[in-house]
Amino acid sequence: MNIQDIIIRILLAIFIGGAIGFNRERENVSAGFRTHALVCLGATIAALIQVELAQLALNEITTTKALSGAIKVNDGRFIGQVVSGIGFLGAGTIIKTKGSVRGLTTAASIWSVACIGIAIGMGFYRVSILGGISIIIVLVVLKKIEEKYITKASTIKLKVKYISKQEAVREIQESIQGYQVKVEGIEVISDDECIYTLKKSKLVGISEIISILSENKNIIMVTKLDITS
């Protein structure tokens, strides 16, 4: 394998991994652009090592016929360790809180990016490019379909009593981040109370949202209101 092939595969790994990671970065997840690019690049390097080892063994056998029975190369063993090992990194992106599990999609995308990296390193360009496009389609297009038909959002209103308005607004925004909850509006009632209009996914329960917000020290009480209030 010449240096040009190696450079092309490395650049392709960074591009495809980065493109997939860019989508996760926009979703404000912990593993984003650089993480996915590095995972894809690392898997590509591992596959390149495997290819180089196989080529080295083949050259030795060709040069010395006596070694043909002594040298054996398992093309799948080294790569298999990469695929299984990447699961530990993916597991680090999964967060379980109060019965809610987040990060599964990111974990799956990291594992998929590693597989793409292996395909690139092995020189399977069609598989890697089509696979990368397919992953992006799943993350972007299927997400829109899921939001529209499966996890259609509903609107709720919560009365929030707090100590400091400025701190409460910041803490609420940080608390709901990553929970498929969006702030639609804020209506100030008094110096220490306001009504939040939130749009949430069907996958997130109202009691869970109230529990999350109530954990903030600056928030005194959270009460659900009827949508007509």
C-alpha positions, 0 to 999 in steps of 0.5 A, spaced: 500 500 500 502 506 497 502 513 501 497 516 497 492 510 499 493 511 506 492 519 506 486 518 502 483 513 507 485 517 513 482 523 510 475 520 508 475 517 515 475 524 518 470 527 513 465 521 514 466 521 521 466 528 522 459 529 518 456 524 522 459 527 528 456 534 526 449 531 526 450 529 533 454 536 535 447 539 533 443 535 538 448 537 544 450 531 545 457 529 549 460 525 543 460 530 537 464 532 531 471 531 534 469 524 537 466 521 531 471 523 527 477 520 532 473 514 532 472 513 525 479 515 524 482 510 529 478 504 526 481 506 520 488 506 522 487 499 526 484 496 519 490 499 515 495 496 520 491 489 519 492 490 511 499 492 512 500 486 517 497 481 512 501 484 506 507 483 510 506 476 512 504 475 504 511 478 502 515 474 507 511 467 505 513 469 497 520 471 499 521 464 503 517 458 501 519 455 508 515 460 512 508 458 508 506 453 513 508 457 519 505 464 518 498 465 519 494 471 518 487 472 521 484 478 518 478 478 522 481 477 529 484 484 530 478 488 527 473 484 531 477 487 537 476 494 535 468 493 534 467 490 541 472 495 544 468 501 541 462 498 545 466 501 552 466 508 549 459 508 546 457 505 553 460 512 556 455 516 552 448 512 555 445 516 561 440 513 565 436 518 570 429 516 573 427 511 569 429 515 562 435 513 558 439 517 554 444 517 549 443 510 546 442 513 539 449 517 540 452 510 542 449 506 536 452 512 531 459 511 535 459 504 534 457 505 526 462 510 525 467 505 527 465 500 522 465 505 517 472 506 519 474 499 518 471 499 511 475 505 509 481 502 512 480 495 508 479 499 502 472 498 501 470 505 499 463 503 496 461 500 502 464 506 507 461 512 503 454 508 502 454 506 509 456 513 511 450 516 507 445 511 510 447 513 517 446 520 516 439 519 513 437 515 519 440 520 524 436 526 520 430 523 516 428 518 520 428 523 526 423 527 523 419 522 521 419 519 528 418 526 531 412 527 526 408 520 527 411 516 533 413 521 538 409 527 536 410 533 541 405 535 546 404 542 550 404 543 557 404 549 562 408 549 569 407 554 574 414 555 577 416 559 583 423 561 584 428 565 588 432 568 583 428 569 576 435 570 572 438 563 575 431 560 575 431 561 567 438 558 566 437 552 571 431 550 567 434 551 560 440 546 563 435 541 566 431 540 560 437 540 555 437 533 552 430 531 554 426 532 548 423 538 551 423 545 548 421 552 552 415 555 547 414 561 552 415 564 559 409 568 562 412 572 568 406 573 574 410 576 579 417 577 582 418 570 584 413 566 579 412 565 572 408 560 567 412 556 563 409 553 556 413 547 554 413 542 548 415 535 550 415 529 546 411 523 548 417 519 551 418 524 556 413 524 562 410 530 565 412 528 572 419 526 570 419 534 568 417 536 574 422 532 578 428 534 574 426 542 575 424 541 582 432 538 583 434 545 582 436 549 589 433 555 586 426 553 584 422 552 590 415 549 587 413 546 580 406 546 579 402 543 573 397 547 570 391 546 565 393 548 558 387 553 558 390 556 564 
